[in-house]
Amino acid sequence: MKTQSIPYSDFAEQNRIEMVDFYNEATEDYEFWSNDYNMHFGYFIPFKTNPFKRDSMLNEMNNQVTKRLNIGKTKNRLIDLGCGMGATMRYALKHYKNVVAYGVTLSYFQVKKGNELLEGKNGIILKENYNNTSFQSDSFDSAVAIESFCHSGHNFNSLKEMHRLLKPGGRFVMADAF
Ligand SMILES: C[S@@+](CC[C@H](N)C(=O)[O-])C[C@H]1O[C@@H](n2cnc3c(N)ncnc32)[C@H](O)[C@@H]1O
């Protein structure tokens, strides 16, 4: 039997197209999952968060991630790499008044609707690839990636780009499935 191998670059490109299609089509349905449009799994703390009240667990994940950024009192530029509808950005903006939040996603639906949810807040979502963004080097104090780097197989390029964006001493927190 003759087999035909598909070059990895073609496979990755096809995967990217399907992922973007998925998020353009399915993001709206996440409102059922989370009123705040969190697009991740939650963080369970016995007797504190309740699996039957999903948003409390989902926002607890935002709490766990943002508190590990050690955001101080001075202006803090935060980037969310694979930000979905910006739920983590909104959480950070609500709880840390000195944060300026940027998010990147490949889904135009998330850019449009996510920015509507950010209206009047100090944050913006851009359609950019987290493996290769247009931001200047050393321009962020904090970076997060929640269940987003998994889409690139936790690629070295994703971590390299995050490292390029962060100022020396900046902090990165990732929450993901491996
Ligand atoms: C499961 S959602 C998580 C969204 C958000 N972090 C959250 O927790 O609500 C995955 C996100 O990763 C984004 N994503 C995947 N690959 C990406 C890439 N190469 N560049 C930018 N965003 C990407 C998707 O567009 C989507 O917004």
The ligand as an SDF file (V2000), in Angstrom:
LIG
                    3D

 27 29  0  0  0  0  0  0  0  0999 V2000
   -9.6520   28.2100   24.7250 C   0  0  0  0  0  0  0  0  0  0  0  0
   -9.5280   29.8700   24.1220 S   0  0  0  0  0  0  0  0  0  0  0  0
   -8.9310   30.6310   25.6420 C   0  0  0  0  0  0  0  0  0  0  0  0
   -9.2420   32.1150   25.6420 C   0  0  0  0  0  0  0  0  0  0  0  0
   -8.8360   32.8730   26.9170 C   0  0  0  0  0  0  0  0  0  0  0  0
   -7.4420   32.7090   27.2220 N   0  0  0  0  0  0  0  0  0  0  0  0
   -9.6900   32.4620   28.0760 C   0  0  0  0  0  0  0  0  0  0  0  0
   -9.1750   31.7470   28.9530 O   0  0  0  0  0  0  0  0  0  0  0  0
  -10.8590   32.8710   28.1400 O   0  0  0  0  0  0  0  0  0  0  0  0
   -8.0480   29.8340   23.0940 C   0  0  0  0  0  0  0  0  0  0  0  0
   -7.6710   31.1810   22.4900 C   0  0  0  0  0  0  0  0  0  0  0  0
   -6.3720   31.0830   21.8970 O   0  0  0  0  0  0  0  0  0  0  0  0
   -6.4000   31.8490   20.7050 C   0  0  0  0  0  0  0  0  0  0  0  0
   -5.2770   31.4310   19.8400 N   0  0  0  0  0  0  0  0  0  0  0  0
   -4.9520   30.1780   19.4440 C   0  0  0  0  0  0  0  0  0  0  0  0
   -3.8420   30.2090   18.6650 N   0  0  0  0  0  0  0  0  0  0  0  0
   -3.4630   31.5170   18.5830 C   0  0  0  0  0  0  0  0  0  0  0  0
   -2.3830   32.1930   17.9470 C   0  0  0  0  0  0  0  0  0  0  0  0
   -1.4620   31.5370   17.2290 N   0  0  0  0  0  0  0  0  0  0  0  0
   -2.2940   33.5360   18.0860 N   0  0  0  0  0  0  0  0  0  0  0  0
   -3.2250   34.2170   18.8130 C   0  0  0  0  0  0  0  0  0  0  0  0
   -4.2570   33.6320   19.4540 N   0  0  0  0  0  0  0  0  0  0  0  0
   -4.3740   32.2910   19.3390 C   0  0  0  0  0  0  0  0  0  0  0  0
   -7.7680   31.5760   20.1280 C   0  0  0  0  0  0  0  0  0  0  0  0
   -8.0880   32.5350   19.1450 O   0  0  0  0  0  0  0  0  0  0  0  0
   -8.6060   31.6960   21.4070 C   0  0  0  0  0  0  0  0  0  0  0  0
   -8.8870   33.0420   21.6460 O   0  0  0  0  0  0  0  0  0  0  0  0
  1  2  1  0
  2  3  1  0
  2 10  1  0
  3  4  1  0
  4  5  1  0
  5  6  1  0
  5  7  1  0
  7  8  2  0
  7  9  1  0
 10 11  1  0
 11 12  1  0
 11 26  1  0
 12 13  1  0
 13 14  1  0
 13 24  1  0
 14 15  1  0
 14 23  1  0
 15 16  2  0
 16 17  1  0
 17 18  1  0
 17 23  2  0
 18 19  1  0
 18 20  2  0
 20 21  1  0
 21 22  2  0
 22 23  1  0
 24 25  1  0
 24 26  1  0
 26 27  1  0
M  CHG  2   2   1   9  -1
M  END
$$$$
